[in-house]
């Protein structure tokens, strides 16, 4: 089987070994609790509103682009004839998939194969969640065609006119960092909703991560055979930005600048981002940033400075908020974002 994968130019399959199993057993030869040092917090996955797409490959959205003209008329004079304008665009879905194969003889050595399989499931679920969160922010269909289109590549320029004045319809705010050698990150404001921004899954499929426990199967490798326990993990998903006005990005932030001036600048920019959202009726509106930046904001929130303050989430845990909008930590937002350029029209 190794020669087969090598002929395709892909890495050989990775399967659990006896050594892997021994690293999971406690003193009673049972699978012990694994401390998930690689686990992350990516609450954006809890916030996404999921809807079935109207295409088998994704979702088609129709937006109004022009309103009809109207006129004032006099007696015995007609009124103008007009029409509105509309446009359609398609949002694609992608498929994340991975497989687990465990030699049945390794499971027999433990005597409790369900706990071994469950332990492995947790690791796959965590990795799939991390990849999903990363793609929501940074997925780029043009450079990685197997993925869907995320937020950052859609909001990747700061639009300005010929004089350098930022376009009032621009949805990217400049945080001021221009040094590519310094850490660089963003704060993203998203209002999730049926007609604003939501997740999609292909027409006729199911939402969310699917775990298909195939069970025992015979694996053939030349003249050799072995029985493996197989599990398939599949997640078909995409992101539909139906109304581009309901996402704003504060880009070019140095998350290590702890000065009062830097924190005040962040607050001012979040206020601008907040005001760019057309309305807050219905839906769920959230700011997202990474751990480095939220440490600074937590301090400001405890001191109730610059519009930041602490609130309790639904579990009673303290959470920073800006003007009533929760600010959540997402570990997949990186400190190595490219500087977002100002582009003059």
C-alpha angles and dihedrals in degrees: 000000000000091000090051093056091043090055089056092051094240129121118271115261117271115225132177114268132205088255090055090053094049090054089060100048122097128210090284092055090250127124105270127211110280116222103228100219089162095054116117139195113244106156091170086086089062092048099050113108107219124212133174112252122236092228129061087233099042137298136316117213127195117206133186110245103171136025120219119260119249131195142196112242138201128219113284091014123102129233123241122267115231144156140205125248131228139179136200131214133177127230113205129219127217133204124232113196139170137166135216121206121183123181107246090224090060090054091050091054090063096044091215106072095167092065092050092050091045090051090053092046091059091056093049092047091051093049093047090049091051092049091047093051091047091051093049088059104031110014111135117192092194098055096030105030095184091064131071124248114273134199105265097055089052092051100041105127136055105225118217136167125246091279093054095253110143115248110251090226091056113118097196119083122201113237091193104246109132100160111103090196093062126077111273131194143152143227114226124204115198130176106202116208147132093266100028118044128341144147121261137203125194120277112270095019134097129259123247138016114332119206112197110193101202094175125196118012134162114247118206123207109172106296092345127096134190137167116240134183107235130199125180122205117197133173120178110190150136142175125252116200098189095169114029091200092074096070124066128177128204100203137180097046122157101217092197095059102104098174121127089239091056093049091048089050090053091051092049091050093048088053089054090048090050092052091052092065105096096218141343100213109131124344127073120278121199139169115219127199137150131263095264094056097039091058088065092044092049090058091050091047093053089053092042091233129162095357096309120123140154125260132173118251123220090280093052094253119139114253130177118246136189117208089337095309114117117239109212131192118238114185093202091067101097135213091224102071118145116255107265107232129223108239119197119212 
